[in-house]
Amino acid sequence: MTNKPSTLLLIMIAFSIFLNCKNTTVKENAISPLPSLKESFKNDFLIGAAISRSQINQTDSLSNALLEKEFNSITPENDMKWEQIHPKEDSFNFETADKYVALGEKNNMHIVGHTLLWHSQLAPWVQNIQDSATMASTIKAHINKIVGRYKGRINTWDVVNEALNEDGSPRESVFYKVMGGENYIEQAFMLAAKADPDAKLVYNDYNLWKPEKRKGVLRIVKNLQDKGIKIDGVGMQAHWSLEGPTLEDIENSIIAYSNAGVKVSFTELDVTVLPNPWDLDGAAVEQSYAQFENDPKMNPYPVKLTDAAQIQLAKRYEAIFKLFLKHKDKIERVTFWGVNDGHSWLNGWPINGRTNHPLLFDRNFEPKKAYNSVLDLKKQ
């Protein structure tokens, strides 16, 4: 008859097995950390997010935790636009901007200043300027004060935003009309370069995949270069949909801007899953389609995406990032316009009351199928 092991021996064996399992688990976790966007693409391009005041003030702990884990670049969604930071001629409001820069420095992030000159969200007093000399001195004071304050701390500036019409012709903004042409663009880039020679300077706009608008951007870039004025990059806003633009159009623009001697950034990436009303095209904030409010056809996912829509969004993001990786040598940064779906500006634009789902993280800060499809590209 076989001798049975003692109770003490059984306890010792069980404890030994427990320790071995625990040590193995710790070792496996140590060499296999959870993936993140910024780690997965660290050798390709920066991964950024636009952040709101609540995130800048760090009042949303879940949002800030996700921001720190996944992203290595930040852009202020609204708090450095003219109406916020320079509301009166003799008054600058740096409180939130200072916190924004400090947050980026705290987390060792690439910090973007957005934006120095834009016709929209402009302080009313600037819109009332009538003569070119006053406008020129106003632009100079604005850029010198802001860029000078953050010299050596803000890495990239969106110097001029949305200066073109859809056909590539100059937008007749207040700057264009008062200054008598596009020379305000030259002035803005010259002033920004002088105020901080080490900062990267970008022209930013939407629908830059369009051949006509692309020509307009290339004209701006060449004009600045011919005059010896610094421009480092073109920012393609990338407010796209499930159907468009085509990858071919996006790729053609990446190549064209790179061939012009500048880097490309995708500065405001999101993919709407909702139908566009009528002829809506682009991201002009003045567009409104109030007649479609409360139309269920325009708001098909009021609570969450269906599985089919999740898969469709995942495939779209996979195709987009596959293209980005193909041209990673030409791309500086990919910035999502928001941290999760709940933060997206597309929830209320261009139709109030809609629920959109355009980003990689849902309203509960959970990664969507689209997030996994993007990360899986780095495993291939």
C-alpha positions, 0 to 999 in steps of 0.5 A: 500500500502506497504511503500518503503524503502528509498534510504539511507536505501538501500545504508546502507543495501548494504554496510553492505552486502559488509562488511560482504562478505569482512570479510568472504573472509578474514577469509576464506583465513586466515584459508585456505592458498594456498597449497604447496608441502613443507607444505603438506609434512612437517610432512613426508619428506623434499621437495627439488629442484636442482637449477642453477646459475641463481636461486642462483644469484636470477636473475629469480624472477618467479623461485625464488618465486616458489622455496621459496613457494614450497620447503624447501630444495635445491641442487646445480645442478652444482656449487659445483662439482669439476671442478667448485669449485676447478678448479686448484690445488691451486685455489678454487672458492667459489663465487657462492657456498657462494651465494647458501648457503646464499640463503638457509639460507635466506629461512630457507631451508635444504642445500645440498652440491653436490658433493665432489667426482665424476669421472665426471665434474672433474677438468682436473688436478685431472685426471692427478694425477698418484700416490696414495699418491698425490691422497690421499692428494688431496682428503684430501685438497679438502674435508677439505677446502670445508666442513670446509668452510661450517661447520654448514651451509650445512646440508647434503653432497653427499660425493661420487657420482656414484662409482658403475657399473650397476652390483654393482661392483666398477666403475674403476674411476680415484680415484679407479685406482690411489688409488688401490680400494675403500679405497678412499670412506672410506677416503672421508667419514672419512674426511667429518665426521671429518670436520663437525661432525653434517652434514649428509653424503650420498652415491648417485647414479642412478639405485639403484632400481636394485637388482645387484646395490643395493647389491653394495650399501649395501656392501659399507654401511656395509663396512663403518659401520664395520669400524666405519665410519659415513654414514647417508643415501643413495641417490637414484637419481630417473631419472625415466620414465613413465613405469619404474622402477616398484614400487616393485623394488623401494620399495624393495630398500627403505626397504633394505637400511632402514634395513641396518640402513641408511635413504633413500633420492630421490635426483634427481627425474624427470620422462621423458615423452619421448621415450628412444633411443634403450638401454638407461638406467640410467643417465650416462652423457657420453651417447649420441645418436646424430643419433636420433636428429631431429627424430619427434618420439623421440620428440613427445611434442615439445610445450606442453604435450597432455591431455593424456600425462598429465594424464599419468604423473599425475598417475605416480607421484601419484603412486610414492608419494603414495609409498613414503608416505607408507615408510615416516618413512624411507625417509629423503628427496625428491628432484626434479632435477629442479624447472620447465620443462624449467630448466630440464637437460632432455631437451638436454639429451641424444638427443639434441634439444628435449623438455621434461616435467618431473617435476610438473611445466611447463615452465610458472611456472604453476602447472601441473595435476601431481602437483595436483595428488601429493597434493591430496594424502594429502587430502585422 
